Amino acid sequence: VCYLNIIMRLSFEQIRSFLSDTASFHISDGEIVSSLDEQAKNLTPEKNRLFAKIRGAPGRHYDETGWKVQNGGQGNYAWVTRPTIGEEAIFLMGRSRGKGNAEELQGDVDNQVGISDDYAAYDNLFAKHQLCMAHPKRKLRDLAESKTLSQASNLACGKTYEEFSRSYKDLEETLAAEYQQDLWLQKREAYILRLKEITVITENDPQKLKTIKQSLRDNAEKYFTCLLEPGIPADNNKAERGLRHVVLKRKISYGSKSQKGADTMSILCSTLLSAWWNKPKNFFVAYKQM
């Protein structure tokens, strides 16, 4: 039941139909809920173990997406944190979009690099903060492809997008090379200066472009924290990939009915998806061991 619900993302109705059709096994919604709750209780120690392991990584990704709780609860969002090394993930579901959830995911560790988008909940949360380069690139691309701007504004957006994209590509090539502390520190200063030059505001910039440029200038150093130590990516794609599974499940199940159900989902998604993404030779053997 847990495999079908979490890994295969099936709704309760689909689980009932699948078990009935394949095994002539009939199960009620109440029995499905009971099974999920029981397994979440049994897997809580594994979630705690994963939490401790993730807190030992050099860096961690953070992100959030919608997860509706139908009958009240703390909120309608799901949060995730994933380590820079390994495929594990810890989820918090049915939560608000407040900073406290990011703080709960972070825990007491303050020496890790936190990797996130520029959502305000992550401001001043990390001693070392890497802002995702992919997010402003997508925003700049959308502006460059806009059909509603004047020709002069389109040219300004296109120029900024091309220059930012080249800088991002060069940064990824630097990160792919062998780590050399002194060289990377020198390059970091050059990249920061380059970003500030790219984001100089001009008279043809539309307001959205001005806003993006100002944000990039204000946080220029945080976009190149990845050059301070090895193994830190310049994007937050790993967290986004982790949430994609939850987003697809949300489209099928529409979230959780209660906060208790959301808490159960938090434990099951954390433990089972972490095991699934680590690709054990036999998932069910790994599951039983947990």
Backbone as CSV, one residue per row, in Angstrom:
resi,resn,N_x,N_y,N_z,CA_x,CA_y,CA_z,C_x,C_y,C_z
1,VAL,0.830,-1.199,0.000,0.000,0.000,0.000,0.870,1.258,0.000
2,CYS,1.919,1.250,0.833,2.807,2.418,0.890,3.562,2.591,-0.425
3,TYR,4.007,1.506,-0.998,4.709,1.571,-2.289,3.798,2.166,-3.355
4,LEU,2.572,1.692,-3.418,1.632,2.190,-4.424,1.294,3.653,-4.192
5,ASN,1.134,4.038,-2.928,0.723,5.392,-2.608,1.863,6.405,-2.751
6,ILE,3.063,6.046,-2.310,4.183,6.995,-2.301,5.023,6.897,-3.574
7,ILE,5.514,5.725,-3.864,6.424,5.574,-5.011,5.676,5.681,-6.335
8,MET,4.536,4.976,-6.439,3.769,4.987,-7.683,2.743,6.122,-7.746
9,ARG,2.600,6.856,-6.628,1.759,8.061,-6.560,0.272,7.781,-6.806
10,LEU,-0.201,6.590,-6.478,-1.599,6.256,-6.743,-2.515,6.850,-5.679
11,SER,-3.718,7.194,-6.097,-4.739,7.648,-5.155,-5.317,6.434,-4.430
12,PHE,-6.120,6.689,-3.394,-6.746,5.584,-2.670,-7.613,4.746,-3.612
13,GLU,-8.379,5.405,-4.464,-9.248,4.680,-5.399,-8.429,3.801,-6.341
14,GLN,-7.301,4.320,-6.824,-6.447,3.542,-7.719,-5.810,2.367,-6.991
15,ILE,-5.448,2.552,-5.724,-4.894,1.452,-4.932,-5.929,0.350,-4.766
16,ARG,-7.161,0.738,-4.414,-8.229,-0.264,-4.248,-8.451,-1.039,-5.545
17,SER,-8.498,-0.333,-6.675,-8.744,-0.987,-7.966,-7.592,-1.915,-8.337
18,PHE,-6.364,-1.443,-8.116,-5.190,-2.256,-8.471,-5.159,-3.549,-7.666
19,LEU,-5.347,-3.458,-6.341,-5.296,-4.652,-5.506,-6.461,-5.592,-5.805
20,SER,-7.610,-5.027,-6.126,-8.771,-5.857,-6.462,-8.551,-6.589,-7.778
21,ASP,-8.030,-5.869,-8.788,-7.849,-6.462,-10.111,-6.714,-7.475,-10.159
22,THR,-5.620,-7.212,-9.428,-4.441,-8.068,-9.543,-4.398,-9.189,-8.524
23,ALA,-5.025,-9.006,-7.369,-4.909,-10.002,-6.303,-6.244,-10.372,-5.673
24,SER,-7.335,-9.848,-6.232,-8.659,-10.075,-5.645,-8.653,-9.730,-4.156
25,PHE,-7.905,-8.690,-3.850,-7.750,-8.249,-2.463,-8.524,-6.959,-2.280
26,HIS,-9.447,-6.934,-1.334,-10.326,-5.780,-1.168,-9.954,-5.029,0.112
27,ILE,-9.763,-3.728,-0.021,-9.310,-2.907,1.088,-10.105,-1.596,1.079
28,SER,-10.424,-1.098,2.255,-11.196,0.142,2.361,-10.257,1.340,2.508
29,ASP,-10.817,2.540,2.337,-10.016,3.743,2.546,-9.483,3.800,3.976
30,GLY,-10.318,3.414,4.940,-9.898,3.422,6.335,-8.719,2.501,6.586
31,GLU,-8.733,1.324,5.938,-7.621,0.381,6.093,-6.355,0.908,5.421
32,ILE,-6.497,1.636,4.325,-5.339,2.249,3.668,-4.721,3.291,4.592
33,VAL,-5.572,4.146,5.184,-5.083,5.163,6.119,-4.371,4.504,7.295
34,SER,-4.962,3.429,7.831,-4.367,2.717,8.961,-2.999,2.143,8.594
35,SER,-2.904,1.605,7.386,-1.633,1.041,6.920,-0.565,2.116,6.801
36,LEU,-0.940,3.253,6.217,0.011,4.354,6.047,0.474,4.882,7.401
37,ASP,-0.466,5.063,8.333,-0.114,5.573,9.661,0.811,4.601,10.394
38,GLU,0.511,3.302,10.279,1.329,2.294,10.964,2.758,2.299,10.423
39,GLN,2.867,2.357,9.108,4.202,2.351,8.503,4.976,3.626,8.822
40,ALA,4.291,4.765,8.863,4.953,6.016,9.218,5.521,5.932,10.640
41,LYS,4.764,5.336,11.546,5.242,5.179,12.926,6.480,4.288,12.952
42,ASN,6.433,3.195,12.205,7.573,2.272,12.181,8.805,2.872,11.514
43,LEU,8.601,3.797,10.585,9.706,4.375,9.823,10.233,5.679,10.428
44,THR,9.647,6.115,11.537,10.126,7.355,12.166,11.603,7.297,12.547
45,PRO,12.108,6.198,13.127,13.544,6.144,13.420,14.411,6.286,12.167
46,GLU,13.941,5.747,11.046,14.692,5.876,9.801,14.709,7.332,9.330
47,LYS,13.585,8.028,9.488,13.571,9.443,9.116,14.563,10.224,9.973
48,ASN,14.626,9.919,11.272,15.568,10.596,12.157,17.009,10.300,11.758
49,ARG,17.274,9.073,11.343,18.621,8.707,10.887,18.980,9.493,9.628
50,LEU,18.040,9.593,8.696,18.273,10.348,7.465,18.533,11.819,7.773
51,PHE,17.768,12.353,8.714,17.930,13.752,9.109,19.362,14.004,9.600
52,ALA,19.842,13.107,10.450,21.197,13.262,10.983,22.241,13.144,9.876
53,LYS,22.015,12.239,8.936,22.962,12.066,7.831,23.002,13.306,6.942
54,ILE,21.833,13.845,6.616,21.766,15.022,5.760,22.450,16.221,6.412
55,ARG,22.331,16.319,7.722,22.950,17.443,8.430,24.473,17.356,8.436
56,GLY,25.021,16.232,7.999,26.477,16.089,7.942,27.066,16.391,6.580
57,ALA,26.228,16.747,5.598,26.715,17.033,4.248,27.356,18.424,4.189
58,PRO,28.254,18.674,3.214,28.872,20.011,3.083,27.851,21.107,2.796
59,GLY,26.803,20.758,2.059,25.777,21.733,1.721,24.429,21.069,1.616
60,ARG,23.369,21.899,1.632,22.013,21.361,1.521,21.145,22.273,0.676
61,HIS,20.307,21.633,-0.128,19.330,22.336,-0.961,18.021,22.478,-0.196
62,TYR,17.323,23.585,-0.435,16.025,23.836,0.188,15.049,24.362,-0.862
63,ASP,13.781,23.921,-0.764,12.760,24.444,-1.667,11.384,24.133,-1.093
64,GLU,10.353,24.702,-1.670,8.985,24.485,-1.194,8.028,24.543,-2.372
65,THR,6.852,23.899,-2.189,5.799,23.910,-3.198,4.460,23.748,-2.492
66,GLY,3.382,23.860,-3.230,2.063,23.732,-2.620,1.730,22.303,-2.231
67,TRP,1.065,22.122,-1.085,0.520,20.820,-0.662,-0.690,21.102,0.225
68,LYS,-1.859,20.999,-0.344,-3.090,21.412,0.337,-3.499,20.417,1.423
69,VAL,-3.909,20.956,2.566,-4.535,20.172,3.632,-6.003,20.584,3.681
70,GLN,-6.890,19.652,3.386,-8.290,19.983,3.160,-9.031,20.405,4.426
71,ASN,-8.770,19.734,5.551,-9.534,19.987,6.772,-8.659,20.648,7.834
72,GLY,-8.226,21.851,7.542,-7.403,22.580,8.496,-5.985,22.048,8.533
73,GLY,-5.182,22.638,9.371,-3.787,22.223,9.469,-2.885,23.433,9.584
74,GLN,-1.607,23.193,9.537,-0.639,24.275,9.704,-0.538,25.152,8.462
75,GLY,-0.780,24.590,7.289,-0.664,25.354,6.057,-0.774,24.461,4.844
76,ASN,-0.569,25.044,3.678,-0.767,24.324,2.421,0.502,24.258,1.572
77,TYR,1.631,23.983,2.242,2.895,23.886,1.523,3.672,22.652,1.949
78,ALA,4.507,22.178,1.027,5.457,21.104,1.313,6.857,21.671,1.156
79,TRP,7.730,21.339,2.095,9.119,21.783,2.087,10.034,20.574,1.930
80,VAL,11.213,20.790,1.371,12.175,19.706,1.231,13.582,20.233,1.452
81,THR,14.428,19.396,2.008,15.864,19.650,2.034,16.572,18.390,1.565
82,ARG,17.619,18.579,0.747,18.398,17.461,0.219,19.883,17.799,0.329
83,PRO,20.735,16.803,0.589,22.166,17.071,0.722,22.841,17.197,-0.632
84,THR,23.976,17.880,-0.657,24.745,17.975,-1.899,25.368,16.630,-2.250
85,ILE,25.568,15.773,-1.263,26.112,14.431,-1.486,25.067,13.413,-1.067
86,GLY,24.631,12.555,-1.999,23.627,11.549,-1.684,22.255,11.903,-2.245
87,GLU,21.355,10.932,-2.235,20.027,11.099,-2.834,18.920,11.224,-1.804
88,GLU,19.282,11.394,-0.546,18.273,11.454,0.502,17.469,12.759,0.442
89,ALA,16.338,12.748,1.130,15.497,13.950,1.210,14.674,13.901,2.485
90,ILE,14.453,15.055,3.061,13.542,15.185,4.202,12.433,16.152,3.797
91,PHE,11.186,15.722,3.990,10.022,16.528,3.626,9.262,16.978,4.867
92,LEU,8.707,18.161,4.794,7.712,18.636,5.754,6.492,19.014,4.925
93,MET,5.338,18.430,5.231,4.153,18.646,4.399,2.999,19.173,5.232
94,GLY,2.135,19.958,4.569,1.037,20.581,5.269,1.519,21.688,6.183
95,ARG,2.505,22.444,5.722,3.086,23.516,6.533,2.778,24.886,5.914
96,SER,3.026,25.936,6.694,2.886,27.289,6.177,4.087,27.592,5.281
97,ARG,4.122,28.796,4.746,5.273,29.194,3.934,6.242,30.048,4.751
98,GLY,6.110,29.989,6.074,6.922,30.807,6.961,8.332,30.305,7.136
99,LYS,9.185,31.190,7.602,10.611,30.903,7.766,10.873,29.792,8.777
100,GLY,9.959,29.624,9.732,10.150,28.601,10.753,10.306,27.201,10.183
101,ASN,9.675,26.933,9.057,9.795,25.607,8.444,11.201,25.384,7.892
102,ALA,11.774,26.423,7.284,13.156,26.317,6.810,14.113,26.142,7.980
103,GLU,13.823,26.830,9.085,14.660,26.699,10.276,14.560,25.292,10.855
104,GLU,13.358,24.697,10.820,13.184,23.334,11.315,13.964,22.343,10.465
105,LEU,13.931,22.532,9.155,14.693,21.661,8.273,16.193,21.828,8.492
106,GLN,16.620,23.059,8.745,18.041,23.319,8.937,18.561,22.684,10.216
107,GLY,17.803,22.785,11.291,18.265,22.261,12.565,19.351,23.134,13.170
108,ASP,20.193,22.530,14.010,21.209,23.278,14.743,22.495,23.484,13.955
109,VAL,22.632,22.806,12.812,23.870,22.906,12.036,23.952,24.276,11.373
110,ASP,25.076,24.962,11.551,25.208,26.280,10.928,26.463,26.401,10.069
111,ASN,27.166,25.293,9.838,28.393,25.348,9.047,28.205,24.817,7.632
112,GLN,26.972,24.463,7.278,26.698,23.995,5.924,26.399,25.176,5.003
113,VAL,26.641,24.963,3.720,26.206,25.930,2.714,24.736,25.657,2.418
114,GLY,23.896,26.657,2.566,22.491,26.527,2.221,22.264,26.987,0.793
115,ILE,21.627,26.149,-0.019,21.394,26.445,-1.433,19.894,26.605,-1.634
116,SER,19.473,27.753,-2.161,18.043,28.010,-2.303,17.798,29.035,-3.394
117,ASP,16.518,29.286,-3.667,16.162,30.419,-4.523,16.156,31.679,-3.652
118,ASP,15.673,32.785,-4.201,15.755,34.047,-3.466,14.499,34.353,-2.658
119,TYR,13.731,33.320,-2.288,12.557,33.513,-1.443,12.995,34.077,-0.089
120,ALA,12.266,35.044,0.419,12.679,35.793,1.607,12.842,34.927,2.854
121,ALA,12.169,33.770,2.914,12.275,32.910,4.097,13.700,32.429,4.327
122,TYR,14.518,32.427,3.282,15.899,31.954,3.409,16.882,33.083,3.722
123,ASP,16.407,34.321,3.752,17.295,35.449,4.035,17.886,35.319,5.436
124,ASN,19.191,35.483,5.530,19.910,35.486,6.814,19.758,34.179,7.586
125,LEU,19.385,33.096,6.899,19.222,31.806,7.571,20.536,31.037,7.628
126,PHE,21.361,31.216,6.623,22.576,30.423,6.513,23.829,31.272,6.742
127,ALA,24.806,30.676,7.412,26.102,31.345,7.551,26.764,31.486,6.191
128,LYS,26.534,30.492,5.336,27.037,30.508,3.955,25.866,30.183,3.041
129,HIS,25.509,31.102,2.158,24.290,30.987,1.352,24.639,31.040,-0.133
130,GLN,24.238,29.998,-0.873,24.382,29.977,-2.322,23.006,30.172,-2.942
131,LEU,22.832,31.288,-3.645,21.581,31.519,-4.357,21.620,30.820,-5.716
132,CYS,20.477,30.272,-6.097,20.373,29.491,-7.330,20.532,30.384,-8.563
133,MET,21.496,30.063,-9.418,21.716,30.817,-10.653,20.645,30.504,-11.696
134,ALA,20.046,29.327,-11.616,19.070,28.929,-12.630,17.793,29.765,-12.557
135,HIS,17.409,30.211,-11.360,16.174,30.985,-11.213,16.228,32.318,-11.953
136,PRO,17.238,33.164,-11.718,17.271,34.421,-12.477,17.470,34.197,-13.970
137,LYS,18.149,33.118,-14.334,18.311,32.829,-15.766,16.956,32.588,-16.415
138,ARG,16.083,31.830,-15.740,14.755,31.561,-16.283,13.923,32.845,-16.352
139,LYS,14.036,33.676,-15.316,13.297,34.949,-15.316,13.754,35.841,-16.470
140,LEU,15.063,35.895,-16.688,15.606,36.720,-17.764,15.224,36.165,-19.128
141,ARG,15.186,34.851,-19.244,14.770,34.223,-20.504,13.325,34.561,-20.827
142,ASP,12.457,34.474,-19.820,11.043,34.788,-20.034,10.863,36.246,-20.475
143,LEU,11.631,37.149,-19.891,11.563,38.548,-20.289,12.066,38.737,-21.713
144,ALA,13.154,38.053,-22.042,13.731,38.175,-23.382,12.775,37.667,-24.450
145,GLU,11.915,36.711,-24.088,10.972,36.120,-25.040,9.591,36.799,-24.982
146,SER,9.469,37.837,-24.175,8.187,38.523,-24.024,7.733,39.169,-25.338
147,LYS,6.429,39.097,-25.603,5.853,39.680,-26.826,5.164,41.016,-26.554
148,THR,5.223,41.470,-25.319,4.481,42.680,-24.956,5.375,43.904,-24.763
149,LEU,6.685,43.729,-24.836,7.601,44.841,-24.604,7.926,45.573,-25.902
150,SER,8.391,46.789,-25.773,8.833,47.547,-26.951,10.109,46.936,-27.504
151,GLN,10.455,47.309,-28.713,11.656,46.764,-29.341,12.907,47.091,-28.521
152,ALA,12.993,48.325,-28.044,14.156,48.726,-27.256,14.249,47.923,-25.959
153,SER,13.098,47.701,-25.326,13.089,46.923,-24.085,13.426,45.462,-24.352
154,ASN,12.919,44.923,-25.467,13.248,43.551,-25.841,14.745,43.374,-26.052
155,LEU,15.356,44.346,-26.714,16.808,44.293,-26.947,17.566,44.337,-25.624
156,ALA,17.136,45.183,-24.708,17.788,45.292,-23.402,17.663,43.973,-22.625
157,CYS,16.473,43.371,-22.663,16.259,42.091,-21.968,17.080,40.982,-22.605
158,GLY,17.102,40.945,-23.944,17.859,39.924,-24.645,19.342,40.024,-24.361
159,LYS,19.871,41.236,-24.336,21.290,41.454,-24.063,21.657,40.984,-22.658
160,THR,20.821,41.333,-21.682,21.087,40.912,-20.304,21.024,39.400,-20.172
161,TYR,20.027,38.787,-20.810,19.888,37.327,-20.745,21.101,36.625,-21.354
162,GLU,21.554,37.089,-22.501,22.705,36.463,-23.161,23.978,36.607,-22.317
163,GLU,24.193,37.782,-21.747,25.396,38.001,-20.948,25.364,37.190,-19.653
164,PHE,24.192,37.122,-19.027,24.054,36.335,-17.808,24.244,34.848,-18.121
165,SER,23.687,34.388,-19.211,23.809,32.977,-19.592,25.261,32.594,-19.845
166,ARG,26.021,33.467,-20.493,27.434,33.191,-20.737,28.213,33.119,-19.423
167,SER,27.896,34.030,-18.515,28.569,34.017,-17.218,28.239,32.732,-16.457
168,TYR,26.982,32.320,-16.498,26.545,31.089,-15.829,27.247,29.875,-16.424
169,LYS,27.360,29.828,-17.744,28.041,28.719,-18.407,29.508,28.665,-18.012
170,ASP,30.158,29.814,-17.973,31.561,29.867,-17.564,31.728,29.403,-16.120
171,LEU,30.784,29.790,-15.254,30.830,29.373,-13.858,30.732,27.858,-13.741
172,GLU,29.832,27.248,-14.495,29.687,25.794,-14.447,30.950,25.098,-14.923
173,GLU,31.628,25.658,-15.922,32.896,25.092,-16.388,33.959,25.198,-15.295
174,THR,33.967,26.301,-14.568,34.906,26.453,-13.458,34.631,25.408,-12.382
175,LEU,33.365,25.209,-12.036,33.000,24.246,-10.997,33.301,22.810,-11.412
176,ALA,33.309,22.555,-12.715,33.593,21.203,-13.205,35.083,20.877,-13.165
177,ALA,35.926,21.915,-13.038,37.371,21.707,-13.003,37.817,21.344,-11.582
178,GLU,39.062,20.929,-11.453,39.614,20.571,-10.147,39.671,21.800,-9.241
179,TYR,39.309,21.604,-7.975,39.276,22.714,-7.027,40.680,23.216,-6.715
180,GLN,40.864,24.518,-6.877,42.111,25.186,-6.501,41.719,26.443,-5.725
181,GLN,41.937,26.451,-4.458,41.397,27.491,-3.582,41.765,28.901,-4.035
182,ASP,43.034,29.166,-4.220,43.461,30.526,-4.573,42.895,30.956,-5.920
183,LEU,42.938,30.042,-6.891,42.420,30.362,-8.225,40.921,30.613,-8.176
184,TRP,40.193,29.781,-7.443,38.740,29.934,-7.366,38.359,31.232,-6.655
185,LEU,39.116,31.612,-5.656,38.839,32.879,-4.968,39.051,34.066,-5.910
186,GLN,40.095,33.997,-6.723,40.337,35.046,-7.710,39.202,35.104,-8.727
187,LYS,38.787,33.930,-9.189,37.702,33.878,-10.168,36.398,34.373,-9.550
188,ARG,36.204,34.088,-8.268,34.983,34.545,-7.602,34.880,36.057,-7.644
189,GLU,35.949,36.735,-7.330,35.937,38.195,-7.372,35.647,38.691,-8.786
190,ALA,36.191,37.991,-9.784,35.959,38.382,-11.180,34.502,38.152,-11.578
191,TYR,33.929,37.045,-11.130,32.521,36.760,-11.453,31.591,37.779,-10.790
192,ILE,31.888,38.152,-9.548,31.069,39.149,-8.856,31.099,40.473,-9.609
193,LEU,32.292,40.895,-10.013,32.429,42.139,-10.773,31.692,42.043,-12.101
194,ARG,31.802,40.884,-12.752,31.133,40.671,-14.038,29.618,40.762,-13.891
195,LEU,29.088,40.188,-12.820,27.638,40.237,-12.597,27.178,41.671,-12.362
196,LYS,27.944,42.416,-11.618,27.573,43.810,-11.360,27.607,44.641,-12.635
197,GLU,28.512,44.302,-13.539,28.558,45.001,-14.824,27.358,44.634,-15.688
198,ILE,26.977,43.356,-15.663,25.828,42.886,-16.447,24.537,43.541,-15.968
199,THR,24.457,43.824,-14.675,23.194,44.273,-14.086,23.130,45.786,-13.875
200,VAL,23.985,46.522,-14.559,23.845,47.984,-14.535,22.518,48.353,-15.201
201,ILE,21.709,49.140,-14.528,20.379,49.507,-15.040,20.509,50.586,-16.109
202,THR,19.809,50.392,-17.237,19.835,51.334,-18.355,18.437,51.914,-18.589
203,GLU,18.361,52.932,-19.388,17.091,53.638,-19.597,16.056,52.803,-20.336
204,ASN,16.490,51.817,-21.117,15.547,50.985,-21.876,15.061,49.760,-21.109
205,ASP,15.548,49.576,-19.897,15.147,48.416,-19.104,13.698,48.562,-18.637
206,PRO,12.839,47.562,-18.898,11.486,47.591,-18.322,11.576,47.384,-16.814
207,GLN,10.507,47.663,-16.111,10.537,47.622,-14.652,10.894,46.238,-14.129
208,LYS,10.373,45.186,-14.745,10.684,43.828,-14.285,12.176,43.543,-14.388
209,LEU,12.793,44.005,-15.466,14.226,43.793,-15.633,15.006,44.586,-14.585
210,LYS,14.560,45.800,-14.314,15.221,46.611,-13.286,15.168,45.912,-11.929
211,THR,14.019,45.322,-11.617,13.858,44.621,-10.336,14.799,43.437,-10.240
212,ILE,14.884,42.656,-11.332,15.782,41.493,-11.346,17.233,41.944,-11.224
213,LYS,17.597,42.957,-11.966,18.971,43.459,-11.926,19.338,43.942,-10.520
214,GLN,18.433,44.676,-9.892,18.723,45.201,-8.564,18.919,44.077,-7.559
215,SER,18.071,43.048,-7.656,18.195,41.907,-6.758,19.530,41.189,-6.972
216,LEU,19.926,41.015,-8.230,21.202,40.364,-8.538,22.370,41.184,-7.994
217,ARG,22.294,42.483,-8.134,23.376,43.349,-7.643,23.456,43.303,-6.114
218,ASP,22.295,43.355,-5.468,22.270,43.354,-4.010,22.814,42.052,-3.420
219,ASN,22.646,40.956,-4.144,23.038,39.635,-3.628,24.174,39.014,-4.431
220,ALA,24.950,39.829,-5.113,25.966,39.321,-6.043,26.883,38.282,-5.397
221,GLU,27.350,38.531,-4.197,28.291,37.613,-3.562,27.662,36.250,-3.282
222,LYS,26.353,36.239,-2.984,25.688,34.970,-2.655,25.531,34.059,-3.860
223,TYR,25.631,34.598,-5.074,25.525,33.753,-6.253,26.833,33.009,-6.540
224,PHE,27.892,33.347,-5.805,29.188,32.712,-6.058,29.803,32.139,-4.786
225,THR,28.957,31.829,-3.804,29.410,31.109,-2.610,29.945,29.741,-3.008
226,CYS,29.467,29.204,-4.110,29.892,27.886,-4.590,31.387,27.825,-4.893
227,LEU,32.040,28.978,-5.024,33.469,29.008,-5.323,34.324,29.084,-4.064
228,LEU,33.682,29.107,-2.905,34.436,29.177,-1.658,34.933,27.815,-1.196
229,GLU,34.276,26.750,-1.647,34.694,25.400,-1.279,34.191,24.419,-2.332
230,PRO,34.832,23.250,-2.450,34.438,22.301,-3.506,33.117,21.598,-3.200
231,GLY,32.458,21.117,-4.249,31.265,20.284,-4.090,29.965,21.028,-3.912
232,ILE,29.958,22.342,-4.100,28.734,23.134,-3.950,28.263,23.569,-5.328
233,PRO,27.078,23.151,-5.757,26.577,23.539,-7.085,26.083,24.979,-7.106
234,ALA,25.948,25.515,-8.309,25.480,26.895,-8.473,23.970,26.976,-8.641
235,ASP,23.285,25.841,-8.623,21.832,25.841,-8.820,21.156,25.017,-7.732
236,ASN,19.836,25.146,-7.675,19.035,24.428,-6.690,18.213,23.322,-7.344
237,ASN,18.704,22.805,-8.459,17.937,21.831,-9.239,17.655,20.541,-8.468
238,LYS,18.551,20.162,-7.574,18.351,18.913,-6.839,17.105,18.981,-5.963
239,ALA,16.872,20.113,-5.318,15.662,20.266,-4.508,14.427,20.271,-5.399
240,GLU,14.520,20.932,-6.543,13.379,20.993,-7.459,13.031,19.603,-7.989
241,ARG,14.052,18.803,-8.275,13.783,17.422,-8.728,13.105,16.622,-7.624
242,GLY,13.516,16.862,-6.377,12.897,16.154,-5.265,11.432,16.506,-5.106
243,LEU,11.094,17.764,-5.343,9.702,18.192,-5.216,8.840,17.764,-6.394
244,ARG,9.471,17.473,-7.530,8.689,17.115,-8.722,7.811,15.892,-8.462
245,HIS,8.341,14.915,-7.728,7.562,13.717,-7.410,6.330,14.091,-6.593
246,VAL,6.509,15.004,-5.636,5.402,15.448,-4.791,4.382,16.234,-5.616
247,VAL,4.857,17.058,-6.534,3.954,17.848,-7.381,3.083,16.917,-8.226
248,LEU,3.674,15.877,-8.794,2.916,14.930,-9.607,1.897,14.174,-8.748
249,LYS,2.290,13.821,-7.527,1.349,13.140,-6.633,0.213,14.074,-6.234
250,ARG,0.539,15.355,-6.013,-0.481,16.332,-5.644,-1.561,16.445,-6.711
251,LYS,-1.183,16.331,-7.979,-2.150,16.421,-9.067,-3.125,15.247,-9.062
252,ILE,-2.693,14.140,-8.454,-3.541,12.946,-8.405,-4.382,12.908,-7.133
253,SER,-3.744,13.221,-6.003,-4.428,13.063,-4.708,-4.952,14.377,-4.134
254,TYR,-4.526,15.527,-4.701,-4.962,16.851,-4.259,-4.506,17.187,-2.834
255,GLY,-3.447,16.527,-2.362,-2.920,16.844,-1.039,-3.387,15.869,0.018
256,SER,-3.519,16.345,1.263,-3.920,15.505,2.389,-5.245,15.993,2.952
257,LYS,-5.972,15.076,3.589,-7.261,15.444,4.172,-7.110,16.108,5.534
258,SER,-6.025,15.803,6.246,-5.841,16.345,7.591,-4.363,16.581,7.847
259,GLN,-4.066,17.280,8.942,-2.664,17.508,9.305,-1.983,16.197,9.675
260,LYS,-2.719,15.292,10.315,-2.152,13.990,10.646,-1.751,13.252,9.368
261,GLY,-2.601,13.328,8.350,-2.271,12.697,7.077,-1.056,13.333,6.436
262,ALA,-0.932,14.670,6.550,0.226,15.374,5.992,1.497,14.970,6.728
263,ASP,1.411,14.812,8.058,2.583,14.390,8.834,3.001,12.972,8.460
264,THR,2.005,12.110,8.228,2.294,10.746,7.776,2.999,10.773,6.424
265,MET,2.507,11.625,5.522,3.132,11.758,4.210,4.564,12.257,4.334
266,SER,4.819,13.151,5.263,6.168,13.672,5.456,7.155,12.548,5.754
267,ILE,6.762,11.654,6.646,7.645,10.550,7.046,7.807,9.552,5.906
268,LEU,6.696,9.187,5.279,6.755,8.177,4.224,7.511,8.681,2.999
269,CYS,7.270,9.920,2.605,8.004,10.462,1.455,9.496,10.560,1.765
270,SER,9.828,10.998,2.966,11.239,11.132,3.336,11.963,9.791,3.266
271,THR,11.380,8.779,3.870,12.075,7.490,3.977,12.009,6.667,2.696
272,LEU,10.817,6.550,2.119,10.669,5.671,0.954,11.282,6.275,-0.307
273,LEU,11.105,7.576,-0.513,11.707,8.189,-1.695,13.223,8.224,-1.582
274,SER,13.748,8.438,-0.371,15.197,8.392,-0.189,15.738,7.026,-0.564
275,ALA,15.048,5.968,-0.126,15.477,4.613,-0.482,15.339,4.370,-1.981
276,TRP,14.234,4.793,-2.562,13.969,4.586,-3.988,15.014,5.297,-4.850
277,TRP,15.337,6.537,-4.493,16.309,7.305,-5.288,17.734,6.785,-5.131
278,ASN,17.998,6.072,-4.043,19.318,5.465,-3.870,19.468,4.162,-4.661
279,LYS,18.378,3.749,-5.325,18.385,2.610,-6.244,18.983,1.331,-5.636
280,PRO,18.371,0.813,-4.582,18.837,-0.471,-4.047,18.549,-1.595,-5.036
281,LYS,19.282,-2.686,-4.921,19.065,-3.813,-5.833,17.648,-4.344,-5.706
282,ASN,17.136,-4.330,-4.485,15.759,-4.771,-4.243,15.123,-3.780,-3.272
283,PHE,14.224,-2.953,-3.787,13.611,-1.917,-2.965,12.884,-2.500,-1.763
284,PHE,12.178,-3.616,-1.962,11.375,-4.153,-0.871,12.241,-4.777,0.226
285,VAL,13.414,-5.286,-0.137,14.355,-5.763,0.883,14.860,-4.573,1.694
286,ALA,15.201,-3.491,0.998,15.654,-2.277,1.681,14.565,-1.735,2.587
287,TYR,13.340,-1.778,2.105,12.178,-1.295,2.864,12.036,-2.132,4.144
288,LYS,12.115,-3.431,4.014,11.961,-4.306,5.168,13.061,-4.053,6.192
289,GLN,14.283,-3.820,5.719,15.392,-3.536,6.616,15.157,-2.244,7.403
290,MET,14.582,-1.249,6.725,14.257,0.003,7.421,13.218,-0.230,8.496
